[in-house]
Amino acid sequence: MEDYLPISFFREFFFCKRIPYFYFRNINNESKALFYKQGVEFQIEKIKNLKKRLIKNLNFPDGKLYYNKNVFSNNYKIYGICDLFIETTDNIYPVEIKILTKRVRKGHIFQVYAYGLCLEEMLNKTFNKGFLLYGKRAKIYYIERNKELDEEFKNIYNKILELICMNYLPSSSATIHQCAQCEFLNLCNDRNI
Ligand code: SF4
């Protein structure tokens, strides 16, 4: 999977373009790995408690739920771990869980999209809808697949490729608030924070 992109880059790209750039160079990611693991465990635990509500609200009484699945796509050259997905006879529905997030961001939408594309290819089923569960009450945001989003996904993929291959540190539009919660703050002392 050396030349495959981690799906988390799609979220990070929208948060700050420097983050995929640093990750691609394997800079300082131990603390993030621990934080990520704790975050995933917390989210999975939470969502298992929400299972009945999820099935009822999403209206898939016969759907099977799978948690924490390694996914990849050879067509798109991406890989990652999908928090949760629902499988029915003909379709798959990726679900991304962001319990600690108060509002939906574009990066979250493309993360769900990427999982859907992987699952479609791996399981040979149709991906036409996905969900984001966000906030402490696990509100549901619906993501419909369409041609425009397919195109945008490919454009973002190409932009990420360009970005990580740059020979210089990309500029960033991250706010002070974003930088304050970022593990790479010590590498970005050009921003007068
Ligand atoms: S500290 Fe700020 S500018 Fe640097 S990578 Fe993090 S968010 Fe981006």
Boltz pocket constraint, residues with backbone or C-beta under 6 A from the ligand:
constraints:
  - pocket:
      binder: B
      contacts: [[A, 15], [A, 16], [A, 17], [A, 18], [A, 19], [A, 172], [A, 174], [A, 175], [A, 178], [A, 179], [A, 180], [A, 182], [A, 183], [A, 184], [A, 185], [A, 186], [A, 187], [A, 188], [A, 191]]
      max_distance: 6.0
